[in-house]
Amino acid sequence: MYYLIIQLYKENFIDDMLLALTTAGIENGTVVDGVNMDNYLNQRVPLFTGLIPNVGEDSEYCKIISSIIDSKKKAENFLKVLKEADIDFEKDNIGRIVLLPAEILADGME
């Protein structure tokens, strides 16, 4: 069991991400709106202005997509679907993907 986390910096790719996830067999997930920490600090604590690299180059906002998946193969299939759709997650600086081993302690879903 794994916990898949996608930090999507370019929000215009949200539909592509969700379609690729579904195509790869990843159907139960959560999408959360977020604010990039460097931009947040730049606005809230002006002392950080100029100290944080790349402020203003990316969107101030991001999407966090997460899902519990039963195999690493599904995450690999997701990346394959993106590549087939001509979306290069790393080259285009779209975001970050993290896959963590997970263990469910309680499950309210049937």
N, C-alpha and C positions, 0 to 999 in steps of 0.2 A: 504494500500500500504506500502511496506517495501523495504529497501535497504539492501541487503545481501552483506557482505564483508568477504572474506576468505583470511587470510594471510597464505600462504602455505610455510612452512619452509623447507620441504623435497620435493624438486622439482620432484623427481622420482615418486611422486603420482599425478602429473598433469593430466595424462590421466584418472586415476581412478576418480579424482574429476570431470572432465568434463563429463565423462560418467554417473556418479551418478547424476549430476545436470540435464542432459538431461533426464535421466530416471525418475527423480522426476518432470519433466515438466517445468524445468527452462532452457529456450533455448536462450534467448537474454542476453548476458553478455559481459564482457570485461576482458581480461587477460593482466596484466601489469607486466613487469620485475621490480624487486626492489632489494635494497641492505639493509641488516639488519643494523639498526642504530648503534648498539653496535660495530659491526665490522668496520663500516664506521668511527666511532669516533676513534677507536683503530688505524686505519691506518692513518687518517688525523691529529689527535691530540694525539701524543704519550704520553702526560701527563696522558691520561686516561688508558694507559696500566696498568693492574693489579688492577685497580679500578672497572672495569666492570666485573661482574661475568659471567662465561660461555663463554667468548670470545674464539672462535676457536673450540668450541664443536659442533656447528651447522654450516650449510652451510652459507657462506657469503652472498649468494643471496637468494631471495625468489620470489614467484609469488603472485600477488594480483589479486584475481578473484572477480568481483563485478557484481551485477545484481539487477534490479528493479523487485520485485515480487509482485503479487497482494494479496497473502495471507500468513499468518504465516504457514499454513498447508504445503505449498510447501517446506519451509525450514525444517520442521519436517520430511517430506517425504525424503528429501535429506539425513538427518542424518540416517533415517531408511534404505535407500538403501546402505549407507556406512557400516552400521552394518551388513546387509545381505551379503555384499561382504567381511566380516571379516576384516574390516578396523576400528580400534578403534582410532578415531581422537585424543582424549585426552591421552589415555594410551601410544600411540606410539609417542606422542609429535610431531605430524605432522604439527600443526599450530594452528591458532585461527580463530574462526567464530564469527562474530558480526551481529546482525540483528537490524536495526534501523527503527523506524516509519518514513515514508517519505510522502511527498506531492509534486506532480509534478506541477511546475509553468509554464513550457513551454514544448511542446513535438513536436519534429521535425520528429518523426516517424509516419508513417501511416500504 
